[in-house]
Amino acid sequence: MKVEMALHGTLMARLRSRLQDEQKALRDRFLAAGDAPLLLHERCRLVDEILQELWSELSLPPSLALVAVGGYGRGELYPASDVDLLILLPELPGEVLTAQLERLVCLLWDIGLETGHSVRTLEQCLEEAAGDTTVQTAMIEARLLAGSSTLFQGFRSLLKGSLDGRAFFQTKRMEQEDRHQRFSDTPCSLEANCKDGPGGLRDLQVILWIAQAADYGRCWHDLEKLGFITDEEGQLLEQSEAFLRRLRIHLHLHAGRREDRLLFEYQTALAERLGFTATAASRSSEQLMQEYYRTARTIAQINSIVLQNIGAALFPLPDEPPQPINERFQKTHDLLDVVHEGVFVDTPEAILEAFLLRQQHSDLNQMSARTQRALWRARDLVDDAFRHNPDNRSRFLAIIKQGRGLVLELRRMHQFGILGRYLPAFGQIVGQMQHDLFHVYTVDQHILQVTRNLRRFTMEEFAHEYPLCTRLISDLGDPWILYIAALFHDIAKGRGGDHSELGAVDAKQFCDEHSLAPEDTELVVWLVRQHLVMSRIAQKQDISDPAVVARFAVIVGDERHLIALYLLTVADIRGTSPKVWNAWKGQLLEQLFSATRRFLLSREAPPLPEGAIAHRQQEALRLMRYLALPDAAHERLWKEVDTVYFLRQTAEEIAWHADTLHDCVDSAQPVVKARLNPFGEGLEVMVYTQDQTDLFLRMVGFFSRAGYNIVDARIHTTRHGYALDTFILFDISDRDSDRAMITYVEHELAERLSHQAPVDVPATGRISRQVKHFPLQPLVSIQPLVSLEPDETGKLFVLTVVAADRPGLLFIVAKQLAEHHANLHTAKIATLGERVEDTFLISGSELEESAGRVRLETDLLKHLQI
C-alpha cells in the first residue's frame, strides 16, 4: 500500500509539474505570437494527455468512459476555463467504484486542474438532458478521452435520437433573449462582458449549437455550404471570433483567473497587449473598446440573420404568394421582405423606407433575413447625396414622428450602421467611452436610452412608473420634438469645448435641413443648449428660494419650454446609470418644475421675501391646525428664527418643527426627531440643540457611522443660540430598514450631542474601481453670494466641490470647514454615480478676506486628492 501511495505521489508530482511547465510555455508562446487557436487547442491536447495518463494509472474498469464536454469537448480551453468532464457508467456504481471515482476527482484538483464533473449512466444523461437544456448543450460537444468507445458511441446515438432540433432552437433563442436583457440588450456598457454580453462569444456558440442540434454542421464553413451564411458573413464571423478569442485569452492571463468582464482596471493593459497605442485624441483603452463594440455589433447582426435563416429551415411555412406592399417591398409570412436582393442598390431611398414600413404596418413582425442582409450591405450607400435627398429627409423625419416602434427602429438603424451614416455627428460618437464617473454606457447607447425613456412616457403600460411625465407629455402635443432633442443632446461629446453649444449647432442644421417649423426648431435647439440647466439648479441651488425659481423661469420663458426641459431632464438622468436616479432627485426636479410652472402661469413678478414668508407661514399655520396644536404653539419658536429659516424650509417642515418643539424651545437637552422622508425614500432628521463646537462635523460622523449619506442639509442658528438643522439621509448599506432605524437615530444622536462625545470618524472604505483607474481631478471654488437679505450680501459664500466619491468624503469637507471656522447654512449633496457635485452655503470672518477663502480652497483640494 505504501509503495502504491508513493507511486501515486510521484505520478501526481510529475503531472502537476508538467501541467504548470507546459501551460507556462503555452502562455509565453501566445504572448510572443498571439496565436489564439494554437493556445486553445494545445491546452486541450495537454489536458487530454494528462487525463488519459491518470485514467490509465488508476486502472478504472474498461467499461467506463471519460468524456470531455462543453468548451473542453469543443476543443477550446481558455487559460482560466474549467475542464468540464462527464464520467459515463454502464450502470450505477457500487461502493468500490464510487470510492475510485472520488479519488480520481480529488487527484484532478491535486494536480491543478479546475474541473466541473458529473458521473452518470446513459439513462441519467438522457433524463438530465431532457430537463436541462444547459446539460444537453454541453453534451452536444462531447468528445471521448479514455475508456469504452462502445459506451461512448451508445451515448452519442441516444443523445442524437433524443435531440429535437426545433425545440432546441426555440429554447436557445429564448435563452439568448433573456441573456441579452440582463445586459440591457446592448454590448455598449463601459465594462462589457466579452463572453455572455450581446455580440459576445456566446452569441457565436449559440449559432453552432443550434446547427449541430439540427444536423446542419459544426462550423461556419458547413453553414456556408448550406446557404445559411454568405462567404462574406463567414469571413466576418471568423474575424470577429478571432478577435474575441484573443481578447478573452489576454483577459484570463492578465486577471489570473476566470474573468469575462472588461473591467476598467484591465482595459489599458489589454489594449497594449493587443497593439493599441494612445494618441492625443484617445486612450488606448478607448480604442480597444471601440473595436470591441464594432465587433459585437457585427456578431449581433449576423446572429440575427443566421438564426432567422435556420428558423425558416426548421419551421418551413406553407407556400403562399407574397402580398405586395409597393414596388419595392412585400409581406412574406408576416415579414417585411424586399422583392429582390438588389432593391437598395437600385433604389437607395428604400433604405429608410424599410424602417418606416415596419413602423406603419403592425402586422410585420420582423424583417426577412434577406432584407436584413441587403440592408447591411447597403449601408455605404448612405452618403452626402443620400443625406441631401429631400425624400430621404422626409422619410427620416417620418420615422421620428411615428408613434409606434421608434426605439426599435432607431436601434435597428444603429445596428445596421445606417443611423451613424445618416447623422454623421452621431457616427462620430459610436462606441465613445465616457469616463465622467456617472455614465455607464457609451455616448451612442446613452442617447438611445434617453430616447427610449422619453418614448416610455407616452406608453400606457409605463404610466404607473412615470405618472407626472405621462400627463405632461400628452399636454406637450408633439413628443417627436423631444426625440430629436434627445438624439442631439450629447452628440457633440468628445470634440472639445461645450458639447451643449456644439450640439445646438448640429441640431439647428438638422432642423433647417428637415424643414421643421421655426418654433419647433427653436425649441429643439434650446433644449440641446440648456439640457443640463434644470438638473444643475435642482441639485445645487436652494429651490425653495423664490429668486432661484424666478431666475429659472426667465431661462425657460414659457410653459412649453418648461415641460419639454423637465421631460428631457428626467429621461436624461435616468439614462445615465441605474445608480444615478433616485426618488430624492425626482422630488427635487418635480418641486422646481411645479414652483416654476406656478410662477409662469401667475405672470407676476417674483414675490418679495416678505411676501413669500407670509405665504409660507400661513400655509404652515393651516397644517398646524390639522395637528390640533394650540393657536399660539408656534410663537415661541418663530420668535427665535430669522427670515431665512422661512425661505429655506417648506410649510410642511415648518409645521413639523413647531409640533416637535413648541414645548421645548429652551430645552437644555438636545432634541432629535426622525421620520420617513415624506417626499421620497430615506429619512428626514431634525436636530435641535444648543450650539456647540464642531456640531456639523459631529453629526456627519454619526450619520456616516450609522450607514447613511446626507443628500440635503439645512442649517439654522436661532437668535438665542440654538442649532435647528434638518437632514435628508439615504441608506448606503441596502438594509431596507429606515423605519427600524428611527429610534436608534433619535436616541443615539441625542446621547452623543448631550455628552458632546468625541467625533465619530467614518470608517475608511475602498474607492471604486472606476475612480481608481479613471481618477477625477477635484475642483473647489468659493464665490460670494448675492443674498436675498441685503445686510447679508458679501457675508455669505457658495462653496462648490466636485470630486470622485469615496467613503468619508463629506466628513473631509466638514472637517475642513470646522478647522477654518466656517459656518454652514445649507448643503446640497449631489451624487452622480461615482462623482459628487456638492454645494454649500457658508459664512465666517475668515472667508470675508480673499486670503482666507484661498486657504480653505487649498486645504480642501489637498485633502480631496485620492
Residue pairs with C-beta under 8 A, 6 or more apart in sequence:
8 57
8 107
11 53
11 54
11 57
12 107
12 110
12 111
15 50
15 53
15 54
15 111
16 110
16 111
16 112
18 46
18 50
19 46
19 47
19 50
19 111
19 112
19 113
20 112
22 46
23 43
23 46
23 79
26 39
26 42
26 43
26 46
27 39
27 79
27 253
29 35
29 38
29 39
30 36
30 38
30 39
30 249
30 253
31 253
31 273
34 246
36 242
36 245
36 246
36 249
37 242
37 245
39 79
39 249
40 75
40 76
40 77
40 78
40 245
40 249
41 75
41 76
43 77
43 78
43 79
44 68
44 72
44 75
44 76
44 77
47 72
47 77
47 83
47 113
48 68
48 145
50 111
50 113
51 66
51 83
51 85
51 108
51 113
51 145
51 146
52 66
52 145
52 146
54 104
54 107
54 108
54 111
55 66
55 104
55 145
55 146
55 147
56 146
58 100
58 103
58 104
58 107
60 100
60 101
60 104
60 147
61 97
62 147
62 148
63 90
63 147
63 148
63 151
64 87
64 88
64 89
64 90
64 147
64 148
64 151
65 87
65 88
65 144
65 146
65 147
65 148
65 149
65 151
65 152
65 155
66 85
66 86
66 87
66 88
66 144
66 145
66 146
66 147
67 73
67 85
67 86
67 87
67 88
67 142
67 143
67 144
67 145
67 152
67 155
68 83
68 84
68 85
68 86
68 142
68 143
68 144
68 145
69 84
69 85
69 86
69 138
69 139
69 141
69 142
69 143
70 82
70 84
70 116
70 138
70 141
71 77
71 78
71 81
71 84
71 141
72 81
72 82
72 83
72 84
72 85
72 143
73 84
73 138
73 141
73 142
73 143
74 141
74 143
75 143
77 83
78 248
78 249
78 252
78 258
79 249
79 252
79 253
80 252
80 255
80 256
80 257
80 258
80 259
81 252
81 258
82 114
82 115
82 116
82 258
83 108
83 113
83 114
83 115
83 116
84 115
84 116
84 117
84 138
85 115
85 116
85 117
85 118
85 145
86 117
86 118
86 119
86 120
86 125
86 138
86 139
86 142
87 101
87 104
87 117
87 118
87 119
87 120
88 120
88 121
88 122
88 125
88 147
88 148
88 151
88 152
88 155
89 97
89 119
89 120
89 121
90 121
90 122
90 148
90 151
91 121
92 121
93 101
93 119
101 119
105 115
105 117
108 115
108 117
109 115
118 128
120 128
122 151
122 154
122 155
122 158
125 139
125 155
125 158
125 159
126 158
126 159
126 162
128 135
129 135
129 136
129 139
129 159
129 162
130 136
130 162
133 168
133 171
133 172
133 175
136 159
136 163
136 168
137 172
137 209
139 159
140 159
140 163
140 209
140 212
140 213
141 209
141 212
142 152
142 155
142 156
142 159
144 152
163 213
165 210
165 213
165 214
165 215
165 314
166 214
166 314
166 315
168 209
168 210
168 213
168 214
169 210
169 213
169 214
169 307
169 310
169 311
169 314
172 206
172 209
172 210
173 206
173 210
173 307
173 311
175 206
176 202
176 203
176 206
179 196
179 198
179 202
180 198
182 196
183 189
183 192
183 193
183 196
183 197
183 198
184 449
185 198
185 411
186 198
186 441
186 445
186 448
187 197
187 198
187 199
187 200
187 292
187 293
187 296
187 297
187 300
188 293
188 431
188 441
188 442
188 444
188 445
189 197
189 440
189 441
189 442
189 445
190 264
190 289
190 433
190 434
190 439
190 440
190 441
190 442
190 770
191 261
191 262
191 263
191 264
192 200
192 261
192 262
192 289
192 292
192 293
192 296
193 200
193 260
193 261
193 262
194 200
194 201
194 244
194 247
194 248
194 251
194 260
194 261
194 262
194 292
195 201
195 202
195 248
195 260
196 202
196 260
197 296
198 296
198 300
199 295
199 296
199 297
199 298
199 299
199 300
199 303
200 244
200 260
200 296
200 299
201 241
201 244
201 245
201 248
203 299
203 300
203 303
204 237
204 240
204 241
204 244
204 299
204 303
206 303
206 307
207 223
207 303
207 306
207 307
207 310
208 218
208 219
210 216
210 307
210 310
211 217
211 218
211 222
211 223
211 228
211 310
212 218
214 310
214 313
214 314
216 222
216 223
216 226
216 228
216 310
216 313
217 223
217 225
217 226
220 229
220 234
220 237
220 238
221 234
223 229
223 234
223 306
224 230
224 231
224 233
224 234
227 309
228 306
228 309
228 310
228 313
229 237
229 302
229 305
229 306
229 309
230 373
233 302
233 305
233 306
233 373
236 298
236 302
237 299
237 302
240 295
240 298
240 299
243 291
243 292
243 295
244 295
244 299
246 274
247 262
247 270
247 274
247 292
248 260
250 270
250 273
250 274
251 259
251 260
251 262
251 266
251 270
252 258
252 259
254 266
254 269
254 270
254 273
255 266
259 266
262 270
262 289
262 292
263 769
264 769
264 770
264 772
264 773
264 774
265 769
265 772
265 773
267 285
267 288
267 289
267 773
268 283
268 284
268 285
268 773
270 285
270 288
271 283
271 284
271 285
271 287
271 288
272 284
274 288
276 284
276 285
276 287
276 288
276 291
277 284
278 284
283 433
285 433
286 432
286 433
289 431
289 433
289 442
290 430
290 431
290 432
290 433
293 430
293 431
293 442
294 431
297 415
297 417
300 415
301 372
301 376
301 415
301 416
304 372
305 369
305 372
305 373
305 376
308 366
308 368
308 369
308 372
309 369
312 369
317 333
320 333
322 330
322 331
322 332
322 337
323 330
323 331
323 332
324 330
324 331
324 339
325 331
325 336
325 357
325 361
327 339
328 338
328 339
328 343
328 347
328 350
328 353
329 336
329 337
329 338
329 339
329 343
329 350
329 353
329 354
329 357
330 337
330 338
330 339
331 337
331 361
331 363
331 364
332 368
334 363
334 364
334 365
334 366
335 364
335 365
335 366
335 367
335 368
335 371
336 354
336 357
336 358
336 361
336 364
336 366
336 367
336 368
336 371
337 367
337 368
337 370
337 371
338 344
338 350
338 354
338 368
338 370
338 371
338 374
341 370
341 373
341 374
342 374
343 350
343 374
344 350
344 351
344 374
344 375
344 377
344 378
344 381
345 378
345 381
348 378
348 381
348 382
348 386
349 386
349 389
349 391
349 392
349 395
351 375
351 378
351 381
351 382
351 386
351 418
352 392
352 395
352 396
352 399
352 418
352 422
353 395
354 367
354 371
354 375
355 399
355 409
355 412
355 413
356 395
356 398
356 399
356 402
356 409
357 364
358 364
358 367
358 405
358 408
358 409
358 412
359 399
359 402
359 404
359 405
359 406
359 409
360 402
360 404
362 404
367 375
367 412
372 416
375 416
375 418
376 416
376 417
379 416
379 417
379 418
379 421
380 421
382 418
382 421
382 422
383 421
386 392
386 422
387 393
387 422
387 424
388 513
392 422
393 513
393 514
393 515
394 514
396 422
396 514
397 514
399 406
399 409
399 410
400 406
400 480
400 483
400 484
401 480
402 409
403 458
406 451
406 455
406 483
407 448
407 451
407 452
407 455
410 419
410 448
410 451
411 448
413 419
413 422
414 420
414 430
414 444
414 448
419 426
419 427
420 426
420 427
420 428
420 430
420 444
421 427
423 487
423 491
423 510
425 488
425 491
425 492
425 506
426 444
426 447
426 487
426 491
428 491
428 494
428 495
429 442
429 443
429 444
429 447
429 490
429 491
429 493
429 494
430 442
430 444
431 442
431 444
432 442
432 443
432 444
432 493
432 494
433 442
434 441
434 442
434 443
434 446
434 493
435 770
435 774
436 776
436 835
437 770
437 771
437 774
437 776
437 804
437 805
437 832
437 833
437 834
437 835
438 576
438 577
438 579
438 580
438 832
438 833
438 834
438 835
439 446
439 576
439 577
439 833
440 576
440 577
440 578
440 579
440 833
441 449
441 575
441 576
441 577
443 490
443 491
443 493
443 494
446 490
446 575
446 576
447 486
447 487
447 489
447 490
447 491
449 574
449 575
450 486
450 489
450 568
450 571
450 572
450 575
451 483
451 486
451 487
451 571
452 575
453 570
453 571
453 572
453 574
453 575
454 473
454 479
454 482
454 483
454 486
454 567
454 568
454 571
455 479
455 483
456 462
456 465
456 466
457 466
457 469
457 470
457 472
457 473
457 479
457 567
457 571
458 470
458 473
458 474
458 479
462 470
463 470
466 570
468 590
469 566
469 567
469 570
472 563
472 566
472 567
473 479
473 482
473 563
473 567
475 563
476 482
476 560
476 563
476 564
476 567
478 520
481 520
481 523
481 524
481 564
482 527
482 564
482 567
482 568
482 571
484 507
484 510
484 511
484 524
485 507
485 523
485 524
485 527
485 528
485 531
485 564
485 568
486 568
486 571
486 572
488 503
488 504
488 506
488 507
488 510
488 524
488 528
489 500
489 503
489 527
489 528
489 531
489 568
489 572
490 499
490 503
491 499
491 503
491 506
491 507
492 499
492 500
492 501
492 502
492 503
492 505
492 506
493 499
495 502
500 528
500 529
500 530
500 531
500 532
501 529
503 528
503 529
504 525
504 526
504 528
504 529
506 528
507 524
507 525
507 528
508 521
508 525
511 520
511 521
511 524
511 525
512 521
516 524
523 560
523 561
523 564
526 561
527 561
527 564
527 565
527 568
530 555
530 565
531 565
531 568
531 569
531 572
533 552
533 555
533 565
534 552
534 565
534 566
534 569
534 589
534 592
534 593
535 569
535 572
535 573
535 585
535 589
537 543
537 548
537 552
537 592
538 585
538 588
538 589
538 591
538 592
539 585
539 588
539 828
539 830
539 837
540 800
540 828
540 830
540 837
540 839
541 548
541 828
541 839
542 548
542 647
542 648
542 826
542 828
542 841
543 549
543 588
543 591
543 592
543 595
544 647
544 648
544 649
544 650
545 647
545 648
545 788
546 606
546 607
546 609
546 612
546 647
547 606
547 788
549 592
549 595
549 596
549 599
549 606
550 599
550 605
550 606
552 592
552 596
553 562
553 596
553 599
553 600
556 562
556 565
556 596
556 600
558 600
559 597
559 600
559 601
562 593
562 596
562 597
562 600
566 589
566 593
569 589
570 586
570 589
573 580
573 581
573 585
574 580
574 581
576 832
576 833
577 833
579 833
580 832
580 833
582 680
582 681
582 730
583 679
583 680
583 681
583 682
584 677
584 679
584 680
584 681
584 682
584 711
584 712
584 728
584 730
586 680
587 679
587 680
599 606
607 615
609 643
609 647
609 788
609 789
610 643
612 646
612 647
613 643
613 646
613 647
616 646
616 647
616 649
616 650
616 651
616 654
617 638
617 646
617 651
617 654
619 651
620 634
620 651
620 652
620 654
620 655
620 658
621 634
621 655
622 651
623 651
623 652
623 655
624 633
624 634
624 655
624 658
624 659
627 655
627 659
629 658
629 659
629 662
630 662
633 658
633 659
633 662
634 658
634 662
636 662
636 665
637 657
637 658
637 661
637 662
637 665
638 658
639 719
640 665
640 718
640 719
640 720
640 722
641 716
641 718
641 719
641 724
642 716
642 719
643 789
644 716
644 788
644 789
644 792
644 825
645 716
645 724
646 654
647 788
648 714
648 716
648 826
649 657
649 714
649 726
652 678
653 684
653 726
656 673
656 675
656 686
657 686
657 688
657 724
657 726
660 671
660 673
660 686
660 688
661 671
661 688
661 724
664 671
664 688
665 722
666 720
667 688
668 690
669 750
669 754
670 687
670 688
670 689
670 690
670 749
670 750
670 753
670 754
671 686
671 687
671 688
671 689
671 750
672 685
672 686
672 687
672 688
672 745
672 746
672 747
672 749
672 750
672 753
673 685
673 686
673 746
674 683
674 684
674 685
674 686
674 741
674 742
674 745
674 746
675 683
675 684
675 742
676 682
676 683
676 684
676 738
676 739
676 742
677 683
677 684
677 728
678 684
681 730
681 738
682 708
682 711
682 728
682 729
682 730
682 731
682 738
683 708
683 728
683 729
683 731
683 738
683 741
683 742
683 745
684 726
684 727
684 728
684 729
685 703
685 726
685 727
685 729
685 745
685 749
686 724
686 725
686 726
686 727
687 699
687 723
687 724
687 725
687 726
687 727
687 749
687 753
688 722
688 723
688 724
688 725
689 695
689 722
689 723
689 753
690 721
690 722
690 723
691 717
691 721
691 722
691 723
692 698
692 723
692 753
692 756
693 756
693 818
694 759
694 818
695 723
695 725
695 753
696 713
696 715
696 725
696 814
696 817
696 818
696 824
697 759
697 811
697 814
697 815
697 817
697 818
698 752
698 753
698 756
698 757
698 759
698 760
699 725
699 727
699 749
700 710
700 810
700 811
700 814
701 759
701 760
701 761
701 762
701 811
701 814
702 748
702 749
702 752
702 760
703 709
703 710
703 727
703 729
704 760
704 762
704 807
704 808
704 810
704 811
705 760
705 762
705 763
706 741
706 744
706 745
706 748
707 731
707 732
707 733
707 735
708 729
708 730
708 731
708 732
709 729
709 730
709 732
709 810
709 829
709 831
710 727
710 728
710 729
710 810
710 827
710 829
711 728
711 729
711 730
711 829
711 831
712 727
712 728
712 827
712 828
712 829
713 725
713 726
713 727
713 728
713 824
713 826
713 827
713 829
714 725
714 726
714 825
714 826
714 827
715 723
715 725
715 823
715 824
715 825
715 826
715 827
716 723
716 724
716 725
716 825
717 723
717 724
717 823
718 724
731 737
731 738
731 741
735 741
751 757
752 760
761 808
761 811
762 807
762 808
762 811
763 807
763 808
764 807
764 808
765 806
765 807
765 808
766 807
767 804
767 806
767 807
767 866
768 805
768 806
768 834
770 834
771 804
771 805
771 806
771 834
771 866
772 866
775 804
775 866
776 802
776 803
776 804
776 835
778 801
778 802
778 803
778 804
778 860
778 861
778 864
778 865
779 800
779 801
779 802
779 803
780 799
780 800
780 801
780 802
780 857
780 860
780 861
780 864
781 799
781 800
781 857
782 797
782 798
782 799
782 800
782 842
782 847
782 853
782 856
782 857
783 797
783 798
783 800
784 793
784 794
784 796
784 797
784 798
785 793
785 796
785 797
785 798
785 841
786 793
787 793
787 795
787 796
794 848
795 843
795 848
796 825
796 841
796 842
796 843
797 841
797 842
797 843
797 847
797 853
798 839
798 840
798 841
798 842
799 822
799 839
799 840
799 841
799 842
799 856
800 837
800 838
800 839
800 840
801 813
801 836
801 837
801 838
801 839
801 840
801 860
801 864
802 835
802 836
802 837
802 838
803 809
803 835
803 836
803 864
804 834
804 835
804 836
804 866
805 831
805 833
805 834
805 835
805 836
806 866
809 836
809 864
810 829
810 838
812 860
812 863
812 864
813 838
813 840
813 860
814 824
815 863
816 856
816 859
816 860
816 863
817 824
817 840
817 842
817 856
819 859
820 844
820 846
820 847
820 852
820 855
820 856
820 859
821 844
821 845
821 846
822 842
822 843
822 844
822 846
822 847
822 856
823 842
823 843
823 844
824 840
824 841
824 842
825 841
825 842
825 843
826 840
826 841
827 838
827 839
827 840
827 841
828 838
828 839
828 840
829 836
829 838
830 836
830 837
830 838
830 839
844 852
845 852
846 852
846 855
846 856
847 853
847 856
